[in-house]
Amino acid sequence: MYPHERSLVQKLENKPRALLGINSDQTKEALKKVIADEKMTWRSWWDGGGTSGPIASKWNVRGWPTLYVLDQQGVIRHKWVGSPGEETMDKAIEKLVKTAEEAANKGGK
């Protein structure tokens, strides 16, 4: 999914959004290599080297990848276990970004 995530970051540059990653690589060094190799420009946390780390446990992650899309107020609007497909994910994100832009233009959050 890294190539698609990179394209989203580029496409949504200067838009109200954030992409955050939680990674279950075995070691922090392995994650650092992935970040460098995949040219990741977004924040990605190491979650203890397994699929039952503290972040995954708190967010009730049961499969990888699990994707959460939150709106500008922090409300979970979408959750997918496994990739929903680029088109589905893009449409969901674009709709929420548009809503956030409209709210910002009206002086809201």
C-alpha positions in Angstrom: 0.0 0.0 0.0 3.0 2.3 0.3 2.9 3.5 -3.3 -0.7 4.4 -3.0 -0.1 6.2 0.3 2.7 8.2 -1.3 0.4 9.2 -4.1 -2.3 10.3 -1.6 0.3 12.4 0.3 1.3 14.1 -3.0 -2.3 14.5 -4.2 -3.5 16.0 -1.0 -0.5 18.3 -0.4 -1.7 21.6 1.2 -5.0 20.0 2.1 -6.4 19.5 5.6 -5.3 15.9 6.2 -2.9 13.7 8.0 -1.6 10.3 7.2 -0.3 8.3 10.1 1.0 4.7 10.2 1.4 2.1 12.8 3.9 -0.6 12.0 4.4 -4.1 13.3 7.8 -4.9 11.9 9.9 -7.1 14.2 12.4 -4.3 15.2 12.6 -0.5 15.0 15.6 -1.0 12.7 13.4 -2.9 10.3 10.8 -0.1 10.4 13.5 2.5 9.7 14.6 0.5 6.7 11.0 0.3 5.4 10.6 4.1 5.9 13.8 4.7 3.9 13.2 2.1 1.2 9.6 3.1 0.6 10.3 6.9 0.8 7.7 7.4 3.5 7.2 11.1 4.3 4.5 10.5 6.9 4.8 9.6 10.5 4.8 5.9 11.3 5.0 4.4 14.8 6.6 1.1 15.7 4.1 -0.9 17.7 6.3 -3.3 19.6 7.3 -5.8 16.9 4.1 -7.8 16.6 0.5 -7.6 15.7 -0.6 -7.3 19.4 1.3 -4.2 20.3 -0.2 -1.5 22.6 -1.5 0.7 19.7 -3.1 -2.2 17.8 -4.6 -3.5 21.1 -6.1 -0.2 22.1 -7.6 0.3 18.6 -8.9 -3.3 18.4 -6.9 -4.2 15.3 -7.5 -7.8 14.4 -6.0 -8.0 11.0 -3.4 -6.2 8.9 -3.7 -3.8 7.3 -6.5 -2.2 9.2 -7.3 1.3 8.0 -9.2 4.0 10.0 -10.3 7.2 8.3 -11.2 10.0 10.8 -12.9 13.3 10.0 -11.6 16.7 11.0 -13.2 16.3 14.5 -11.6 12.9 15.2 -14.7 10.8 14.5 -14.0 7.4 12.9 -15.9 7.5 9.6 -14.5 4.4 7.9 -12.7 1.3 9.1 -11.5 -1.4 6.7 -9.7 -4.6 7.6 -7.7 -5.3 4.5 -7.5 -2.9 1.6 -10.8 -1.6 0.4 -9.3 -0.8 -2.9 -7.7 2.5 -4.0 -10.9 3.9 -5.5 -13.0 3.3 -2.5 -10.4 4.7 -0.1 -9.8 7.7 -2.3 -13.5 8.6 -2.6 -13.9 8.3 1.2 -10.9 10.5 1.9 -11.6 13.1 -0.8 -15.2 13.5 0.6 -13.9 14.1 4.1 -11.2 16.5 2.9 -13.8 18.5 1.0 -15.9 18.7 4.1 -12.9 19.9 6.1 -12.1 22.5 3.5 -15.6 23.8 3.5 -15.7 24.0 7.3 -12.4 25.9 7.3 -13.7 28.3 4.7 -16.7 29.0 6.9 -14.4 29.6 9.9 -15.3 26.3 11.6 -13.2 23.4 12.6 
